[in-house]
Amino acid sequence: MSRYRVDFDSLPWRSPMGGVRCKVSRHNDRQLRLVEYTTAMDEHWCDKGHAGCVLDGRLEVKFADEVVVFGPGDGIFIPTGSDHRHMARVLTDVVRVMFVEDA
């Protein structure tokens, strides 16, 4: 596994939707996303896959047939595709997750 050194303090926050903000750092064919979710996050279903690790807080992910709760140190892997649609909501004031994705 590759190791990355990223000065996230120097990167600007982006806000793709209400209650969510992120910082993105690209490294060749990969990108790291530091994502911060808050209780103000809009409810939405997502088909995009995710692979990452929860840094702080607790996140509930609702699939069509089950609900999974992730906490600090837990890895998240959600494959891409309509069969894996999911909706997430925060169970603490703030949840921070680090994702490593294809750029």
TIKOL-70645 format. One record per residue (C-alpha): residue in one letter; x, y, z. Coordinates in steps of 0.5 Angstrom, whole numbers, padded with zeros to 4 digits, always signed. Each point is the difference from the previous one (the first is absolute). Example, Ala and Ser with C-alpha at 12.3 -4.5 7.8 and 13.67 -1.06 7.14 Angstrom:
<nodes>
A+0025-0009+0016 S+0002+0007-0002 
</nodes>
This chain:
<nodes>
M+0000+0000+0000 S+0003+0007-0002 R+0001+0005+0006 Y-0002+0007-0002 R+0003+0007+0004 V-0006+0005-0001 D+0000+0007+0003 F-0008+0000+0001 D+0001+0007+0004 S+0002+0003-0006 L-0006-0003-0005 P-0006+0004-0001 W-0007-0003+0003 R-0005-0001-0006 S-0007-0001+0002 P-0004-0005-0005 M-0006+0000+0004 G-0003+0003+0006 G+0003-0003+0006 V+0006-0003-0003 R+0007+0003-0002 C+0006-0003-0002 K+0007+0001-0002 V+0003-0004-0006 S+0007-0001-0001 R+0002-0004-0007 H+0006-0005-0001 N+0001-0002-0007 D-0005-0005-0001 R-0003+0000+0007 Q-0004+0006+0004 L+0000+0001+0008 R-0007+0003+0002 L+0000+0002+0008 V-0008+0001+0000 E-0004+0003+0006 Y-0007-0002+0001 T-0005+0004+0005 T-0007-0001+0002 A-0002+0005-0005 M+0002-0005-0005 D-0006+0000-0005 E-0003-0007-0001 H+0002-0003-0007 W+0001-0007-0003 C+0007-0001-0003 D+0002-0005-0005 K+0007+0002+0000 G+0005-0005+0003 H+0004+0002+0006 A+0006-0003+0003 G+0003+0003+0007 C+0001+0000+0007 V-0004+0004+0005 L+0005+0005+0004 D-0005+0003+0005 G-0008-0001+0002 R-0005-0005-0002 L-0003-0001-0007 E-0007-0004-0001 V+0000-0003-0007 K-0007-0002-0003 F+0000-0005-0005 A-0006-0003-0004 D-0001-0006+0005 E+0005+0002+0006 V+0003+0005+0004 V+0007+0001+0002 V+0003+0004+0006 F+0008+0002-0001 G+0004+0003+0005 P+0007+0003+0001 G+0005-0005-0003 D-0005-0004-0004 G+0001-0001-0007 I-0005+0002-0005 F-0001-0004-0007 I-0006+0001-0004 P+0000-0002-0007 T-0002+0004-0006 G-0007-0002-0003 S-0007+0001+0000 D-0001-0006+0004 H+0005+0003+0006 R-0004+0006+0000 H+0000+0003+0007 M-0001+0006+0005 A+0004+0003+0005 R-0002+0004+0006 V+0005+0002+0006 L-0001-0003+0007 T+0004+0006+0003 D+0001+0007-0001 V+0006-0001-0005 V+0002-0006-0003 R+0007+0000-0004 V+0002-0005-0005 M+0006-0001-0004 F-0001-0003-0007 V+0005-0002-0005 E-0003-0001-0007 D+0002+0000-0008 A+0001+0007-0002 
</nodes>
